[in-house]
Amino acid sequence: MLTNVPFTCSDHVYVLLNTEPTHIPRKGMTTKYQHSWVQYQDTHFVVKQNWKAHIPNTSMYRVAQKLKKMKLDLKTWSKHTFGNFKHKLERNGEKSLEVEQKLILQPHSTRLNNWHYIDL
């Protein structure tokens, strides 16, 4: 089971890999509100609009429906704003391997040792 921890004060987070989980993981993708979203006015608007929405029926049903709609809207907003994280991580992983291979071949290259400042 792979778990990403939330961002704190950096854009780097650790990833926890549990090779012996005690429970069966749920199927499907979950969406979690990211703490970093607080700085975006769009998320405040999405939350406010969904919470104000009038959905008839019992109170627990209303709350569940509002949360479900809010989750969908935030997920859509996140994909539109940040793109596909999985694709970006794969692409950046491939770039890192490329740079690593070049550094192995040319360990004293100034250009390669400053790779994070330039676009290769």
C-alpha positions as YAML, in Angstrom:
chain: A
units: angstrom
residues:
- id: 1
  name: MET
  ca: [0.00, 0.00, 0.00]
- id: 2
  name: LEU
  ca: [1.42, 3.36, -1.03]
- id: 3
  name: THR
  ca: [0.58, 6.46, 1.00]
- id: 4
  name: ASN
  ca: [1.49, 10.07, 0.24]
- id: 5
  name: VAL
  ca: [1.68, 12.33, 3.24]
- id: 6
  name: PRO
  ca: [0.34, 15.90, 3.09]
- id: 7
  name: PHE
  ca: [2.49, 18.88, 2.23]
- id: 8
  name: THR
  ca: [3.67, 20.90, 5.21]
- id: 9
  name: CYS
  ca: [6.18, 23.69, 4.72]
- id: 10
  name: SER
  ca: [7.87, 22.34, 1.60]
- id: 11
  name: ASP
  ca: [6.79, 21.09, -1.80]
- id: 12
  name: HIS
  ca: [8.59, 17.82, -0.98]
- id: 13
  name: VAL
  ca: [6.83, 15.03, 0.87]
- id: 14
  name: TYR
  ca: [7.77, 11.52, 1.78]
- id: 15
  name: VAL
  ca: [6.00, 8.46, 0.43]
- id: 16
  name: LEU
  ca: [5.26, 5.55, 2.74]
- id: 17
  name: LEU
  ca: [5.29, 2.06, 1.22]
- id: 18
  name: ASN
  ca: [3.67, -0.59, 3.42]
- id: 19
  name: THR
  ca: [4.46, -4.04, 2.03]
- id: 20
  name: GLU
  ca: [2.36, -5.83, 4.65]
- id: 21
  name: PRO
  ca: [-0.91, -3.89, 5.08]
- id: 22
  name: THR
  ca: [-3.25, -5.14, 7.82]
- id: 23
  name: HIS
  ca: [-6.39, -4.33, 5.86]
- id: 24
  name: ILE
  ca: [-7.47, -4.66, 2.26]
- id: 25
  name: PRO
  ca: [-7.16, -1.31, 0.44]
- id: 26
  name: ARG
  ca: [-10.36, 0.24, -0.90]
- id: 27
  name: LYS
  ca: [-10.91, 0.08, -4.62]
- id: 28
  name: GLY
  ca: [-11.19, 3.28, -6.58]
- id: 29
  name: MET
  ca: [-9.47, 6.59, -6.22]
- id: 30
  name: THR
  ca: [-10.01, 8.79, -3.20]
- id: 31
  name: THR
  ca: [-9.79, 12.53, -3.34]
- id: 32
  name: LYS
  ca: [-8.37, 14.33, -0.35]
- id: 33
  name: TYR
  ca: [-8.46, 18.06, 0.22]
- id: 34
  name: GLN
  ca: [-4.86, 19.21, -0.01]
- id: 35
  name: HIS
  ca: [-3.78, 21.75, 2.59]
- id: 36
  name: SER
  ca: [-1.98, 23.76, -0.11]
- id: 37
  name: TRP
  ca: [-5.34, 24.39, -1.83]
- id: 38
  name: VAL
  ca: [-6.20, 26.89, 0.94]
- id: 39
  name: GLN
  ca: [-4.14, 29.54, -0.85]
- id: 40
  name: TYR
  ca: [-6.35, 29.37, -3.97]
- id: 41
  name: GLN
  ca: [-9.51, 31.50, -4.02]
- id: 42
  name: ASP
  ca: [-11.10, 29.05, -6.47]
- id: 43
  name: THR
  ca: [-11.26, 26.35, -3.81]
- id: 44
  name: HIS
  ca: [-12.95, 28.72, -1.36]
- id: 45
  name: PHE
  ca: [-15.56, 29.44, -4.03]
- id: 46
  name: VAL
  ca: [-16.11, 25.72, -4.78]
- id: 47
  name: VAL
  ca: [-16.59, 24.90, -1.10]
- id: 48
  name: LYS
  ca: [-18.88, 27.88, -0.50]
- id: 49
  name: GLN
  ca: [-21.05, 27.19, -3.57]
- id: 50
  name: ASN
  ca: [-21.44, 23.50, -2.76]
- id: 51
  name: TRP
  ca: [-22.22, 24.13, 0.87]
- id: 52
  name: LYS
  ca: [-24.89, 26.71, -0.03]
- id: 53
  name: ALA
  ca: [-26.52, 24.35, -2.59]
- id: 54
  name: HIS
  ca: [-30.05, 23.35, -1.71]
- id: 55
  name: ILE
  ca: [-30.52, 19.58, -1.90]
- id: 56
  name: PRO
  ca: [-33.88, 18.28, -0.65]
- id: 57
  name: ASN
  ca: [-34.36, 15.21, 1.58]
- id: 58
  name: THR
  ca: [-33.03, 14.22, 5.00]
- id: 59
  name: SER
  ca: [-30.16, 16.13, 6.57]
- id: 60
  name: MET
  ca: [-27.57, 13.29, 6.41]
- id: 61
  name: TYR
  ca: [-28.46, 12.68, 2.78]
- id: 62
  name: ARG
  ca: [-28.03, 16.40, 2.03]
- id: 63
  name: VAL
  ca: [-24.62, 16.53, 3.68]
- id: 64
  name: ALA
  ca: [-23.45, 13.40, 1.82]
- id: 65
  name: GLN
  ca: [-24.68, 14.79, -1.51]
- id: 66
  name: LYS
  ca: [-23.00, 18.15, -0.90]
- id: 67
  name: LEU
  ca: [-19.71, 16.47, -0.02]
- id: 68
  name: LYS
  ca: [-19.91, 14.20, -3.06]
- id: 69
  name: LYS
  ca: [-20.52, 17.17, -5.40]
- id: 70
  name: MET
  ca: [-17.80, 19.21, -3.67]
- id: 71
  name: LYS
  ca: [-15.34, 16.33, -4.12]
- id: 72
  name: LEU
  ca: [-16.14, 16.10, -7.83]
- id: 73
  name: ASP
  ca: [-15.82, 19.88, -8.32]
- id: 74
  name: LEU
  ca: [-12.51, 20.04, -6.41]
- id: 75
  name: LYS
  ca: [-11.15, 17.07, -8.36]
- id: 76
  name: THR
  ca: [-12.09, 18.77, -11.64]
- id: 77
  name: TRP
  ca: [-10.55, 22.05, -10.47]
- id: 78
  name: SER
  ca: [-7.33, 20.29, -9.41]
- id: 79
  name: LYS
  ca: [-6.94, 18.50, -12.77]
- id: 80
  name: HIS
  ca: [-7.60, 21.75, -14.64]
- id: 81
  name: THR
  ca: [-5.22, 23.77, -12.44]
- id: 82
  name: PHE
  ca: [-2.36, 21.32, -11.90]
- id: 83
  name: GLY
  ca: [-2.76, 18.76, -14.69]
- id: 84
  name: ASN
  ca: [-2.11, 15.05, -14.41]
- id: 85
  name: PHE
  ca: [0.30, 14.48, -11.51]
- id: 86
  name: LYS
  ca: [0.96, 10.85, -12.42]
- id: 87
  name: HIS
  ca: [2.05, 11.83, -15.94]
- id: 88
  name: LYS
  ca: [4.20, 14.68, -14.61]
- id: 89
  name: LEU
  ca: [5.89, 12.43, -12.05]
- id: 90
  name: GLU
  ca: [6.64, 9.81, -14.69]
- id: 91
  name: ARG
  ca: [8.06, 12.45, -17.05]
- id: 92
  name: ASN
  ca: [10.19, 14.00, -14.29]
- id: 93
  name: GLY
  ca: [11.40, 10.55, -13.24]
- id: 94
  name: GLU
  ca: [12.54, 9.89, -16.80]
- id: 95
  name: LYS
  ca: [14.31, 13.28, -16.90]
- id: 96
  name: SER
  ca: [16.05, 12.51, -13.60]
- id: 97
  name: LEU
  ca: [17.31, 9.17, -14.95]
- id: 98
  name: GLU
  ca: [18.62, 10.93, -18.07]
- id: 99
  name: VAL
  ca: [20.51, 13.49, -16.00]
- id: 100
  name: GLU
  ca: [21.85, 10.79, -13.71]
- id: 101
  name: GLN
  ca: [23.19, 8.79, -16.68]
- id: 102
  name: LYS
  ca: [24.82, 11.90, -18.13]
- id: 103
  name: LEU
  ca: [26.40, 12.74, -14.75]
- id: 104
  name: ILE
  ca: [27.83, 9.23, -14.51]
- id: 105
  name: LEU
  ca: [29.45, 9.69, -17.91]
- id: 106
  name: GLN
  ca: [30.56, 13.30, -17.23]
- id: 107
  name: PRO
  ca: [30.80, 13.73, -13.42]
- id: 108
  name: HIS
  ca: [32.62, 17.09, -13.56]
- id: 109
  name: SER
  ca: [30.38, 18.77, -16.12]
- id: 110
  name: THR
  ca: [29.35, 22.22, -14.85]
- id: 111
  name: ARG
  ca: [26.32, 22.24, -17.13]
- id: 112
  name: LEU
  ca: [25.08, 18.88, -15.82]
- id: 113
  name: ASN
  ca: [25.75, 19.72, -12.19]
- id: 114
  name: ASN
  ca: [23.54, 22.80, -12.60]
- id: 115
  name: TRP
  ca: [20.77, 20.80, -14.30]
- id: 116
  name: HIS
  ca: [18.07, 22.08, -11.92]
- id: 117
  name: TYR
  ca: [18.69, 25.65, -13.11]
- id: 118
  name: ILE
  ca: [18.42, 24.93, -16.85]
- id: 119
  name: ASP
  ca: [16.12, 23.07, -19.19]
- id: 120
  name: LEU
  ca: [17.94, 20.09, -20.71]
...
